[in-house]
Amino acid sequence: MGTNDTFDLDELLNAGAFVGSHTHSLDGKKRLTIPSEWREATGGMPVFVLKGVDQPCLYVFTARDMKARLDKIRSISVANAKAQQFIRSIFSCADRLEIDAAGRIRVSDRLLEWAGITGQVELVGVGGRFELWSPEQWNKQNSQLDPQSFAEAAASIGF
């Protein structure tokens, strides 16, 4: 490896590489503790929680990633009715959350309810974001994985 090819773990973490999965419980005030390595990956900035697009889960984006998404959204014409409908729907119930000193966030009741999250939460790393799932929905989603479809999906993204 050349000097320009050195591996920098801090750079990887700061880029928002969310990997692995964790099972945590909501506390009595419905706060969720974010794993410490994932807190580091947020760079100490707020996170944004949105409804999952095609699954009953919640997407959690870093501020850096959300800025990039917002830059794309700002370029969409207001005359694009389908896009505007999606934007209204997704952002009207989104949360912008600070991670507290104990590493917790408090997701709104409406988002928790939408995802079916009541007690335990599966936190699932998805590379540039992480997702929040009810254990039941996460197990259901995993049990429906078809090896052929999985391989096709991997090929479609060049994995």
N, C-alpha and C positions, 0 to 999 in steps of 0.2 A: 504494500500500500504506500502510495506517495503521501506527502504531507498534506495535500489537499483532500485526501481520501480518508483521513483519520475519523474514527467514530467518536462522536461527542454525545454522551448520554444526556447531558443537560440540554443540548440543542434538540435532541429527539423528544425529551419530555416537554420542553417549552413549545414544541411544534404541535402538541396536543395528541400524542400517540396513546390512545386509550385501548389497553389490551386486557384480556382476562375477564373474569366475572366474579362478582361478590354477592353474597346474600346478607342483607342488613335488615333491621326492623325499624319502622318508624317509632320514634319515642312518644311519650305521652302527649307532647305538643305537636305531633305529626311532623317532626323534623327528621331529616335523613342525613346520616353521616356519610360523607364522600371519602373513599379511600385516600390515604395520604399521598400516594404517588399520583393519583388523579388530581388532587388539589394542586400539587406542584405543576402539573401540566396546564392548569388554567392560568398560570402566571399571576395568581392573586387577584385576578379580575373577576367581575361578575360572570355568571353563566346565564344562559337563556334556555328556558324549558318550553318546548312546543309539543303539540300533539304529533304522534307518529303519522306518517303520510298513508301508509298502507297496512298498518298493524295497530292493535290496541296497546300501544306503548307510548312512552314519552321520550322525545329526543332532547338531549342536553348538549348545547353547543357552547364553546368558549367564546369570549367576547371577540377574539381575533377572527374566529371562523364566522361568527355572526356578522361582523363588519363586512367580510368578503361577500356573504350572501346578500346583505343589504345593498352593497354596491351594485350587484347584478339586478336586484329588484328595482332599484331606482332608475335603471335604464329601460324598464318595461313600459310600454305606452299605456297611458290611462285608458286608451280606446280598446285595449285587449281585454275584453270582458271576462273571459275564462281565467286569465291570469289574475285579474283584479279580484275576482270572486275568491280564488284560492288565497291570495294575500290577505284579504279581509278575514277570511275564516281562520287562517292559521295564526295571525297576529292578534286577533281580537281576544283570544283567551290565553296568550302566551305569558310567561313570567320572566322577568329580569330579576335575578336573585344574587345577593351578596352571600358569599360563603362566610359564616361567622367564625370567631376565634377558635371554636371547637371543631371546625370543619364540617358544619351542618348547613343544610338549606331547608327552607320551608316551602314546599311546592303547594300551590293553591288547592283547595278542596275540589274545585271543579275539574282540575287536571287529574288529580288523584282518582276521583270518581270516574272520569272518562276512561282511564286506563285500568280501572278495576283494582287499584292498589289500596289495600286497607291496613295491613299489618306488616307483613314481610315484603321486601322489595328485592328483585333481582337487578343488580347493576351490571350491565353488559357492555364491554368495550367494543367499539365499532370503528377503531382507527382514529378518525378525526372527530368523533363525538362519542358519547356514551348514551345508553338507553336505560330507561327504568321500566320494568315489567312486573306485573303480578306473577308470583311463582306459577300459578295455574296456567296463565297465558303463555309464559315462557316455556313450560313443559309441553304444552299443546303445540306451540310453534316448532319446537325441536323434534317432536314426534312425527311431524308432517314432512320432514326433510326427505326428499327423494334423491338417492345418489346420482341418478342421471341428470336431474335438473340442477343439482348442486355442481356437478362437473361442467354443465353447460354455462351456468352462471359464472363459474371461475374462468372459463375460457373467454366469456364475453368481456371480462375486464382485464384480460391478459395476465391472469394470475398463474 
